[in-house]
Structures are given as C-alpha cells and as structure tokens.
Amino acid sequence: MPVKTIRDLKPAGKRVLVRVDFNVPLDKATGAVTDDLRIRAALPTIRFLLENNARVILMSHLGRPDGERDDKYSLRPVQKRLAELLGQPVALSHDCDSADTRRMADELEDGQVLLLENLRFHAGETKNNPDFAKALASLGELYVNDAFGTAHRAHASTEGIPRLLGKGVAGFLMEKELQFLADELAAPKRPFLAVLGGAKVSGKIDVITNLLDKVDAVLVGGGMIFTFFKAMGLEIGASLLEEDRIQLAADTLELFQKKGVELLLPVDVLVAEKVEAGAATRIVDREEMPAGWIGVDIGPRTRELFAARIDAAAMAVWNGPMGVFEIEDFAAGTKDVARALGGMRGRGGLSIVGGGDSAAAVKAFGLEDRFSHISTGGGASLELLEGRALPGVVALEQS
C-alpha cells in the first residue's frame, strides 16, 4: 500500500508522536498487565526511534472510559511494564492536553520516552474533535501510526493528527499488518484458501464477497454453517440460526456456483444437549441433525477434510473459530484447523490469522510461533479482508 514508513523519517532531536495500541488486559485485583503482547509488538518501532535519538511521545487508549477520567483505565500499569521491557524510564503525563503535558513534552531530551495518559479520558478522541486533535498535534513534530488495531477508526489520534501535521508514516507493526493483510492478499500464492468461522453469516458475508475473486476455495465452520444448512433445506436442531439471513446464505451458495469457486461446508457436526462443559454430545452427519440438539463444533471427518485441503495450499487466511473453542469439550475442530494452518509455514506456505477470536484461539493452543502472521487488530483486519479502506491508513496515504 502507498504508505511511507518509519524508515523514511529523520527523527534525531525531534518530538515524535507515536500512536500505539496498548489496550491490554489488566488483573482486576492487582491492576498489573496480564498480557503484554501488544506492548511488545510496538517495541521495534519505539527502539528504532530511541536508537535514532528521537524524543518519543506515545499515545494510546485503554478500555472504554467513555470520555471521562477513570483511574481503573489509567495507563500506569502499562508505563511500568513498558519501562521494564525497554530497560529505561518512561514518564507518564497526568493528562493529554494540559499545560503540564506540554511542559513534559518540551522538556524531553533525545532518547527519552513520554507516555500520555489514556486518550479516551477525553470525548474528543473518539469524536475526532479538531481542537483535541490540534492539542495533541502541538506536542510533536513528526507522527507515526503503529496502532493497526485502531486504524479502522477515524479518531483524533489516528486520523486528525496526521492531517494537521501534514506528515505521517507507518511504524513497523503497521507496515507488517498491511503487508500481510493487503499486499499479500492482492497477489496471493496459489492454491489460496480462506478459512472462515464465527457465529454469524452477516458478520462474514462481506469478507466472503471480497475474497471470492481471489481465493481458490473457502472452508466454512462455526455457528454460521447452520444458516447455510437451513438454506440447503437441512434440519439444524436448536443450533444458532439467523432467520433473516437464510436467503442471503442461499444467494451466497448460488454465487459460489456461478463463480466456480469451491465452498466447503462441514460434512459432519458435533452436537450437544447444552452449550456447557460436560454436556452430552454426539457426532452426526449434517443431514442427520437431531431435533433439540445444538451444533457446537465441526466433526472429525470435516476436520480431516479441512486439514487435507490446508495441507495442499500455498497460502491461507483464517478468520473465525470452527466451534465454541472456549469450552474444551468443543475445541477439537478449531484446534485441528489451527494445527493444520500452523504447519504451512514449515513447508514454505503462508498462513495469516486475521486477529480476533482466531488469534485468541492460536494463543490458547500455544501455536503462536507456527504462523506467518497473527494480526493484532480484530476489527481492523476484518475490515481489510472486507476490502474497506481504513481511515488511519488513508490519513497516512494522504498526509
């Protein structure tokens, strides 16, 4: 994508505003960071700037404080963890746009780091308020966006600042995300598969439509299969159904036939009496769904079928689990698909996880190191897969 990167900057002696995504989980009892993946993902960009004698000003949100100061969403725990990872002090401002914040920014020296307090303590952040964006922009001279997870939002820190400064570049994480989720998908290696799951057809239909002209086959699992089954005239028991999307599912099946693209739906299903651990379960063919039972995962024959297709692919993108993987009894389908996709890298294939629940599943199964790329942005990655422009990226293209 036509975006300049941090390598194009000459940051020595300059105050560099860096939008990062430090929206990390905190321990409810201690307040400590429980998963520092997003902090570590931003380290290459931060270290590059520090090594090039920049004065680094980091901006992030945490949680949903709804435009008001709430100490449980303070970035203090992030400040502590970031300082540990960098091996140097990190200052934290009390606010984003106060006179004291301006003083701290002005007093920064080369190689020092200032973290602004939670951007979403101000309603102007999510509303992309021009005055708030101007106040933030006044703190720095250069702008870097390394927060792919928020690039699909036109907020003051993602869209407002680069327009005001007239210059903005992508950090290393943003560059990597765009490389895999935009550039690689524009000219995919073949055979190219899309593996799609999740609860609803409505949540993935735009992805399916956008990828239809790019992929060689689409493998579908998750709760949305039952709306497809219903459109095929099959019994689905008490499984999840989008009643108002049955015709959409039927139209999609017809579209695949017209395009000559293969759509693989499960041939068997794991059904349960209840969606809870320890519930009675059965494996049934998709034509034999029992009344009153709930589909919770793809079955073993489908797992083998999907794994075989993945093993023959050169590139695959995955978005959405195959079942209710959060419950161990129903996790086999998602786990086997994750293992098959994770095996592609070892034979020279390219495997991309589009964030969200898929990324959470990969982490839960301990398979992070096996994939070519795991996106840090669920919503942003989904919108890119849908073919949408991301405001935070567009602002960099045009700045």
C-alpha positions in Angstrom: 0.0 0.0 0.0 1.3 3.5 -0.8 2.3 4.4 2.8 5.6 5.8 3.8 7.2 4.1 6.8 9.3 5.0 9.8 12.4 4.3 7.7 11.6 7.5 5.8 11.9 9.6 8.9 14.9 11.6 10.2 13.8 11.7 13.8 17.0 12.8 15.6 16.3 15.6 18.0 12.6 15.7 17.0 9.5 15.1 19.2 7.8 12.1 17.5 4.2 11.4 18.3 3.6 7.6 18.1 0.1 6.2 18.2 0.4 2.7 19.7 -2.2 0.2 20.8 -1.6 -0.5 24.5 -5.2 -1.6 25.1 -4.1 -4.6 27.1 -5.9 -6.7 29.7 -5.3 -5.9 33.4 -5.6 -8.1 36.5 -8.7 -6.9 38.4 -7.2 -7.4 41.8 -3.6 -6.0 41.3 -4.1 -3.8 38.2 -1.0 -5.4 36.6 -0.8 -6.1 32.9 -1.7 -9.8 32.3 -0.8 -10.0 28.6 1.9 -7.7 27.2 1.7 -8.9 23.6 0.5 -5.5 22.2 3.2 -3.7 24.2 5.9 -6.0 22.9 4.6 -5.6 19.4 5.3 -1.9 19.5 8.9 -2.3 20.8 10.7 -2.4 17.4 9.2 1.0 16.4 10.0 2.6 19.8 13.5 1.2 19.9 14.2 2.3 16.4 13.2 5.9 17.3 15.3 5.8 20.5 18.3 4.5 18.7 18.0 7.4 16.3 17.9 9.9 19.1 14.2 10.8 18.8 12.1 12.2 21.7 9.3 9.7 21.8 5.7 10.6 22.8 3.5 7.6 23.0 -0.3 7.8 22.7 -2.8 5.0 23.4 -6.3 4.3 24.8 -7.2 1.6 27.3 -10.7 0.2 27.8 -13.8 2.3 27.4 -13.9 5.1 29.9 -16.5 7.0 27.8 -14.7 10.3 27.7 -14.2 10.7 31.4 -11.3 10.2 33.7 -11.5 6.8 35.4 -8.4 5.6 37.3 -9.1 1.9 36.6 -8.3 2.7 33.0 -5.1 4.6 33.7 -2.0 3.6 31.7 0.1 3.5 34.9 0.4 -0.4 34.7 1.4 0.0 31.0 4.0 2.6 31.9 5.5 0.2 34.4 5.6 -2.8 32.0 6.9 -0.7 29.1 9.8 0.6 31.3 10.7 -3.0 32.2 10.7 -4.1 28.6 12.7 -1.0 27.3 15.1 -1.1 30.2 14.8 2.6 30.8 12.5 5.1 32.5 9.1 6.0 30.9 7.4 9.2 32.0 3.6 9.3 32.3 1.7 12.5 31.9 -1.4 13.2 34.1 -3.4 14.2 31.0 -3.2 14.5 27.2 -3.6 18.2 26.5 -2.8 20.2 29.7 -0.1 22.8 30.2 1.8 20.3 32.3 1.7 17.8 29.5 3.0 20.4 27.1 5.9 21.1 29.6 6.8 17.4 29.8 6.8 17.2 26.0 9.0 20.3 25.7 11.5 19.1 28.3 12.0 15.7 26.7 15.6 15.0 25.7 16.9 12.8 22.9 16.3 9.1 23.7 13.7 9.7 26.3 10.1 8.4 26.3 6.8 10.1 27.5 3.6 8.2 27.6 0.4 10.3 27.5 -2.4 9.3 29.8 -5.4 7.4 28.3 -6.6 9.3 25.2 -10.2 8.2 25.8 -10.4 10.1 29.1 -11.4 12.8 26.5 -14.5 12.5 24.5 -12.7 14.5 21.7 -10.6 11.4 20.9 -13.4 9.1 19.6 -15.3 12.1 18.2 -12.2 13.2 16.2 -12.7 16.7 17.7 -10.5 19.2 15.8 -9.5 21.1 18.9 -8.4 17.9 20.7 -6.5 16.7 17.6 -4.8 20.1 17.4 -3.8 20.0 21.1 -2.3 16.5 20.6 -0.6 17.5 17.3 1.0 20.5 19.0 3.0 18.2 21.3 5.1 16.8 18.4 6.8 17.5 15.1 6.5 14.1 13.4 3.8 11.4 13.5 4.0 7.6 13.4 1.0 5.3 13.5 1.8 1.9 14.8 -1.7 1.1 16.1 -3.2 -1.2 13.5 -5.8 -2.3 15.9 -7.4 1.2 15.8 -6.7 2.1 12.2 -10.3 1.4 11.3 -11.4 4.3 13.5 -11.4 7.9 12.4 -10.3 9.2 15.8 -8.3 12.3 16.7 -5.1 10.3 17.3 -5.4 8.2 14.2 -6.9 10.5 11.6 -6.9 14.0 13.0 -3.2 14.4 13.9 -1.6 13.3 10.5 -3.9 15.7 8.6 -2.9 18.6 10.9 0.9 17.9 10.8 0.8 17.2 7.1 3.2 14.2 7.5 2.7 10.8 8.9 4.3 7.4 8.4 3.6 3.8 9.4 5.5 2.1 12.2 7.0 -1.4 11.8 3.9 -3.2 13.2 1.5 -1.2 10.9 3.8 -1.9 8.0 3.8 -5.7 8.7 0.0 -5.8 9.1 -0.6 -4.0 5.8 2.0 -6.2 4.1 0.2 -9.4 5.1 -3.4 -8.3 5.1 -3.3 -6.0 2.0 -0.3 -6.6 -0.2 -0.1 -10.4 0.1 -3.8 -10.8 -0.5 -3.6 -8.6 -3.5 -1.4 -11.1 -5.3 -1.8 -14.4 -3.3 0.3 -17.5 -3.7 -1.8 -20.4 -5.0 -3.6 -22.5 -4.1 -5.1 -19.8 -1.8 -7.7 -20.7 0.8 -9.9 -18.7 3.1 -10.9 -20.4 6.3 -13.9 -18.6 7.8 -15.7 -19.3 11.1 -17.6 -17.4 13.7 -21.2 -17.2 14.8 -23.0 -15.3 12.0 -23.2 -15.2 8.2 -23.9 -11.5 8.5 -20.5 -10.9 10.2 -18.6 -12.6 7.4 -20.6 -12.1 4.2 -18.6 -9.0 3.2 -15.3 -11.0 3.7 -16.7 -13.8 1.6 -17.8 -11.5 -1.2 -14.5 -9.6 -1.3 -12.3 -12.7 -1.3 -14.5 -14.6 -3.8 -12.5 -13.3 -6.8 -9.1 -14.0 -5.1 -9.4 -17.5 -3.5 -9.4 -21.0 -4.9 -11.6 -22.3 -2.1 -13.4 -21.2 1.1 -13.7 -23.5 4.1 -16.5 -22.6 6.4 -17.1 -23.6 10.1 -18.5 -22.0 13.2 -22.1 -21.2 14.1 -22.8 -19.6 10.7 -22.8 -23.0 9.0 -26.3 -23.7 10.3 -27.8 -20.7 8.4 -26.2 -22.3 5.3 -27.6 -25.7 6.2 -31.0 -24.2 6.7 -30.8 -22.6 3.2 -29.9 -26.1 1.9 -33.1 -27.4 3.4 -31.4 -29.4 6.2 -32.6 -29.9 9.8 -30.4 -27.9 12.3 -32.0 -28.8 15.6 -31.6 -26.0 18.2 -28.4 -24.6 16.6 -27.7 -21.0 16.0 -29.7 -19.5 13.2 -30.0 -16.1 11.5 -33.6 -16.4 10.3 -33.3 -13.2 8.3 -30.1 -14.3 6.6 -31.4 -17.6 5.1 -32.0 -16.1 1.7 -28.6 -14.4 1.9 -27.0 -17.7 2.6 -28.8 -19.3 -0.4 -27.7 -16.4 -2.7 -24.1 -16.9 -1.5 -24.3 -20.7 -2.3 -25.5 -19.8 -5.8 -22.8 -17.1 -6.2 -20.1 -19.7 -5.5 -21.5 -22.0 -8.2 -21.6 -19.1 -10.7 -18.0 -18.1 -9.9 -16.8 -21.7 -10.0 -15.1 -21.3 -6.6 -15.3 -24.2 -4.2 -17.2 -23.8 -1.0 -16.5 -26.5 1.6 -19.1 -26.8 4.4 -18.8 -29.4 7.2 -20.0 -32.9 6.3 -20.4 -33.8 10.0 -21.0 -31.9 13.2 -20.5 -32.3 17.0 -23.9 -31.6 18.7 -24.6 -31.2 22.4 -27.6 -31.1 24.6 -26.4 -27.9 26.2 -23.6 -25.4 25.4 -21.6 -26.1 28.6 -18.8 -28.3 29.7 -19.7 -31.9 30.5 -22.9 -31.8 28.4 -23.9 -35.0 26.4 -22.5 -34.9 22.9 -22.9 -36.8 19.6 -21.2 -36.8 16.2 -23.7 -36.7 13.4 -23.7 -36.2 9.6 -25.0 -32.9 8.6 -28.1 -34.5 7.1 -28.9 -36.1 10.5 -29.0 -33.3 12.9 -31.3 -34.3 15.9 -34.1 -32.0 16.9 -33.4 -30.1 20.1 -29.6 -30.6 19.9 -27.1 -27.8 19.3 -24.2 -27.8 16.9 -21.1 -26.8 18.8 -18.2 -27.8 16.5 -17.2 -29.4 13.2 -17.0 -33.2 13.2 -13.9 -35.5 12.8 -14.5 -36.2 9.1 -14.7 -32.5 8.4 -11.5 -31.9 10.4 -9.7 -34.4 8.2 -11.2 -32.9 5.1 -10.2 -29.3 6.1 -6.7 -30.4 7.2 -6.1 -32.1 3.8 -7.2 -29.1 1.9 -5.0 -26.8 4.0 -2.0 -29.2 3.6 -2.3 -28.8 -0.2 -2.5 -24.9 -0.1 0.3 -22.4 -0.6 -1.4 -19.6 1.3 -4.3 -19.3 3.7 -6.1 -16.6 5.6 -8.1 -17.6 8.7 -10.8 -15.6 10.5 -13.2 -17.1 13.0 -13.2 -20.3 15.1 -14.8 -23.6 14.0 -16.8 -24.0 17.1 -17.2 -23.0 20.8 -13.5 -23.4 21.4 -13.6 -21.6 24.7 -15.1 -24.9 26.1 -12.5 -27.7 25.9 -15.1 -30.3 25.0 -16.0 -28.3 21.8 -12.5 -27.1 20.9 -11.2 -30.0 18.7 -12.3 -28.5 15.4 -10.7 -25.1 16.0 -7.6 -26.8 17.4 -7.1 -29.2 14.4 -7.6 -26.4 11.9 -5.1 -24.2 13.8 -2.5 -27.0 13.8 -3.0 -27.6 10.1 -2.7 -23.9 9.3 0.3 -23.7 11.6 2.0 -26.4 9.7 2.0 -24.4 6.4 5.0 -22.2 7.4 7.3 -25.2 7.9 6.8 -26.2 4.2 7.2 -22.8 2.8 3.5 -21.8 2.8 2.0 -18.6 4.1 -0.6 -18.7 6.9 -2.3 -15.5 8.1 -4.6 -15.2 11.2 -7.0 -12.2 10.9 -7.0 -11.3 14.6 -10.0 -11.5 17.0 -11.2 -14.9 18.2 -8.9 -16.8 15.8 -5.8 -15.1 17.3 -7.1 -15.8 20.8 -7.5 -19.5 19.9 -4.0 -19.7 18.5 -2.6 -18.3 21.7 -4.8 -20.6 23.9 -3.4 -23.6 22.0 0.2 -22.3 22.2 0.7 -22.2 18.5 1.7 -18.5 18.0 5.2 -19.3 16.6 3.9 -21.5 13.8 2.1 -18.9 11.8 3.5 -16.4 9.2 1.4 -13.6 10.7 -1.1 -13.2 13.5 -2.9 -9.8 13.3 -3.1 -7.6 16.4 -6.3 -6.0 15.1 -9.6 -7.9 15.1 -11.9 -5.2 13.7 -9.2 -3.6 11.5 -8.2 -6.9 10.0 -11.8 -7.9 9.3 -12.4 -4.6 7.5 -9.3 -5.0 5.4 -10.5 -8.5 4.5 -13.8 -7.0 3.5 -12.0 -4.6 1.2 -12.7 -1.5 3.1 -10.3 1.5 3.4 -9.0 2.1 6.9 -9.2 5.8 8.0 -5.9 5.6 9.9 -4.2 4.3 6.8 -5.9 6.7 4.4 -4.7 9.6 6.5 -1.1 8.3 6.2 -1.5 7.9 2.4 -2.7 11.5 2.0 -0.5 13.2 4.6 
